[in-house]
Amino acid sequence: MAKTKNPSNPFSTGGGGVHFEAHVQASFVALMLTGVYAPYYYCK
């Protein structure tokens, strides 16, 4: 008997993670340029 594959999420296989990463990076750059501390970003 052949094993059937579980279908993958199209967001995961279609580059959705890269799109999300670009949004997160853009948010951090905007926060750095405005001088605001990013959440979960430790600064002394």
C-alpha positions as CSV (number, residue, x, y, z in Angstrom):
1,M,0.0,0.0,0.0
2,A,1.3,3.4,-0.9
3,K,1.4,6.0,1.8
4,T,-0.5,9.2,1.1
5,K,1.1,12.5,1.8
6,N,-0.4,15.1,4.1
7,P,-1.1,18.2,2.1
8,S,1.1,21.2,3.0
9,N,-0.1,24.6,3.8
10,P,0.3,26.9,0.7
11,F,1.5,29.7,2.9
12,S,4.4,27.6,4.2
13,T,5.5,26.3,0.8
14,G,4.8,29.5,-1.2
15,G,7.2,31.9,0.5
16,G,4.9,33.2,3.1
17,G,7.7,33.1,5.7
18,V,9.9,35.3,3.6
19,H,7.0,37.8,3.3
20,F,6.5,37.8,7.0
21,E,10.2,38.2,7.7
22,A,10.4,41.3,5.5
23,H,7.5,42.8,7.4
24,V,9.2,42.2,10.8
25,Q,12.5,43.6,9.5
26,A,10.8,46.7,8.2
27,S,9.0,47.2,11.6
28,F,12.3,47.0,13.4
29,V,14.0,49.4,11.0
30,A,11.1,51.9,11.5
31,L,11.4,51.6,15.3
32,M,15.2,52.1,15.2
33,L,14.9,55.2,13.0
34,T,12.3,56.7,15.3
35,G,14.3,55.9,18.4
36,V,11.7,53.7,20.0
37,Y,12.7,50.5,21.7
38,A,11.4,47.4,20.0
39,P,9.4,44.9,22.0
40,Y,11.6,42.1,23.4
41,Y,14.7,44.0,22.4
42,Y,16.9,44.4,25.5
43,C,18.7,47.7,25.8
44,K,20.7,49.0,28.8
